[in-house]
Amino acid sequence: MSATTAATTTATTPAAPAAASATAPLRVAVIVGSVREGRHADAVSDWFLGFAARHGGLDLDVIDLAEVDLPLAMPGWGGKPSPQAVAALAEVSPRLADADAFVVVTPEYNHSFPAALKNLIDWHRPQWQAKPVGFVSYGGLGGGLRAVEQLRQVFAEMHATTVRDSVSLHGPWSGIGEDGAPRDRAVTEGAAKGMLDQLLWWGRALRTARAALPYQF
């Protein structure tokens, strides 16, 4: 069990719609994981959001961690979050709970993912459960893939389902160019379509499952 389950005041399992249509737009929280000054996350997320909007079937909500003032210090068991944490959680937790699925946009720092992203994950638990997660990563030769593989392990512990295909921007080949678009547009957009197609399938299937039988593990 996550050490923050007792500390997160808004971390209650959301009730799924009683009869959500299988074809209703999927509510997707796009989490921008970098908070570093001069980050490339803005260009990457702008490109992805434009592509996702054209893909269709998605209701997108962008959660930029650079705008989430969530502290690192967590209360002990039975303790209460600080006023700063309560305010931040009141802003971000309901949006995670309302989402049917997630897309994480992440760089790779020292063969892993940013601390701010892990902090967001650790402050929550039921918001992730029985929902699919897709990834858009960027970096050097590895394109952020080592960060993604570690995130798969973390989200498995949170009872989330990560989709098989991901999007990776490898500099300097398929990274973001000066025009804000991937240099290898055909390959990158093909990967994005594959990831979003899988996210839609899993998101709709799990939304239906949660409505029929709430996840309680």
TAQUIFEN-V406037 format. One record per helix or strand. SS is the DSSP state (hx for helix, st for strand). FROM is the first residue (numbers start at 1). TO is the last residue. If there is no record, write none. Layout:
ss=[SS:SS]
from=[FROM:FROM]
to=[TO:TO]
This chain:
ss=[st:hx:st:hx:hx:st:st:st:hx:st:hx:st:st:st:st:hx]
from=[26:41:58:65:83:101:109:112:115:132:145:161:167:176:182:185]
to=[32:55:64:67:98:107:109:112:122:139:157:162:170:176:182:212]
